[in-house]
Amino acid sequence: MTAKKTIYICINKKGGQACIGPDSREVYRELLQRVKDRGDAVTIERMTCMGYCSEGPNVKIHGGPVFNAVGTDDVDRILDTTISLKIP
């Protein structure tokens, strides 16, 4: 059995170019749908700040990289990276 991995997406409500914008919500929904479609053992969690507000939307793989300025076109790449990541 493979351990479930976690992806965090920032949904911070700061003004300006913050992560709560429409792109972040679309990426969150697309991540949830693609995980379901693909059957990946991945949990998607929302969080309030990663500290990269001007670079959002931001996605972080637990124990792995942060992806900045993500869009729905990045979802499969993020999931592929998550699945291939070796976490001790």
N, C-alpha and C positions, 0 to 999 in steps of 0.2 A: 504494500500500500504506500502511495506517495503522500508525503505531508502536504497539507494545504498551505499555499503561499498567500501573502497579503499584498495588495496594491492599495496605496492611499492616494486620494485625490483631494486637493485643496478646494474648499468651498467658502473661503473667508469672505466676509461681507464689507471689506474696506471699499472706499470709493475709488474712482479712477479705473486703472487697468488691473483690477483685482480678480481673483480667481472665481468669484461667484457669478461672473458674467455668463451670458448665454452659452458660450463655447464650453465652459466648464460643466454646465448641466448636461449639454449634449454628449460630451466625452464620458461623463459618469453613466448616463443611460446606455451609451454604446458599449462601454466596458461590461456592464451588467448583462446586456443582451448577448454579446460575443462570448462571454464566459459560459452562458447558458447554452448557446448554439454549439460551441466547441466541446463542451463537457469538461473543461479544464478544472482542475482542483485549485481554484483561486478564489480568495475572498476579496471583495471590493469594499473599502471603508472610506468614509468621508472624514476629513479633519479640517481644523480651522486655520492653521498657518504653518507653512514650511520655511518662511523667511525669504521667499523669492517673489514677492508680490508683483513687482514690475515685469516679471518674466512669465506670468501665468497665461493660461492655466498650467498648473504643475501637477505632476504625478510622480509618486515615489514608490519603488518596490522595496518592501521590507528586506533589509540586508543587501540592497542593490542600489542601482543608480536613480537619480532624479531626472525626470524628463520635463523640460520647460517648453512653454509656448506650444502645447500639444493641441491637436485637433482630432476629429474622428478618424482621419486618415492614418493616425499614428497608433490606433488601438491594437491592431494585429501585431505590430512590431513590439509594442509594450508587452502584450501577452506572450509572444514568442520569447522575449528576453526573460520574462518572469519564469516561464516553464523551464528554460534552459539553465537558469541560475542555480548554482550549487551553493546551498546555504548549510553550514555545519550544524 
